Amino acid sequence: MIRLIWLGCLAYLTVGLGQLVVGAVMEPMVGAYGVRYGDGGQLVMNQFLGGLAGTLFAPWLMRKLGRRTLLLGAIAMSAAAEIVYTLAPPWGAMLVLGPVAGFGFGITEAVVGSFIIASAGERANVAMSRVEVSFGLGAQIMPLVGALLIDIDRWRLAFGVVGALAAATVILWAIFWPTILDAAPVGAAQAGTHGKRQPAPVRLPLLGTGPARWVLIASTAFFFLYVGFEMSYAHYLPTLLVQEGGITEATAALALGVFWGAMTIGRLFAGHLADRIGNTSYLLSMCGIAALAFIMMGFFGGAAPMFVLAAVAGLAMSGMFAIALVFANRYAPGMTERTTSLLIACGLLGGAVLPKLVGWSLDALGGDESRWVLAGFALLLLAVAAAAAAASRKAASAAARLAA
């Protein structure tokens, strides 16, 4: 289990770098290619649509290829795409490579996340929070690297950093492959103690059955909004600061370091806090704090307030992904791989759609209005979390009645 966690941390570090690299260099990239912010949002959308496909196909591909072949191939695919980005291909080629990189990152995130949850049991909140720390570190490091490379006019090398780390990740996973991942895939027939093959488990509907179904439906909406909201903010925060705060592109990129630094710190404590107050209370309280922070951003768009509120938002949003993933999986016992893939896929769909919408908002409406669009996303996220909480109470009551 220890080996799986540290290798999982390495994989999530790579995914964090890969998902944030476009946002870290968005300003010089848009200028170099002579495109609009909406076009930059299209690149983000293409990568996330590739990730969506990767997560949806991950369970099926795992059964066909096996976990080792699938995971190593997925990371290698992303590494190759990121390295090609550094070679200054035409904009059309950048858009084509986006789904390739995203496909590999999506499979990596889904496969690693599902098995950490399945292996950690009651410690899933803490285990996933620790792995998510690595994602946050990657997302924090990338803006700092991006700012440095922008400052020396070598912003394309940011993609090379991601590609090199992904290549190293492939090698380390191949050498130190955790044997826990060699277990038979969920849903496959397994050999019994006397050499007989046991029947395959009954395949439940994708969103479960009974009252728990509504918990999972609300969870899919939560992941769509959360990831789309997070990626919209992360990709366009430097642009908002350049437009409204009057600071340089390199300095604006450092604001992402503040946001992801707060996310990383928050994730160190998120699992323990969720265990103490309960997953539902954690999600509701953190969504409320995030909504308040983004409403305040609507009123205060200067550089100093935005830096402070970015830190507050980062702390509030730090554990939402991991805790919501564990929360939803508890209402879908025996379907960890399928449920994790579905929820991450919904998140990636949100990551594809909502940044495109925010990019359009920046082009058509400007920075002031776009901050209110983000505040609207935060309020919607709070409303969906409340709906999931209500559904979970009904599901718990129904389960108690059945047990009585």
Summary of the structure (lengths in Angstrom):
residues: 404
radius of gyration: 20.6
end to end distance: 36.3
largest distance: 72.2
contacts: 1557
relative contact order: 0.16
helix: 84%
strand: 0%
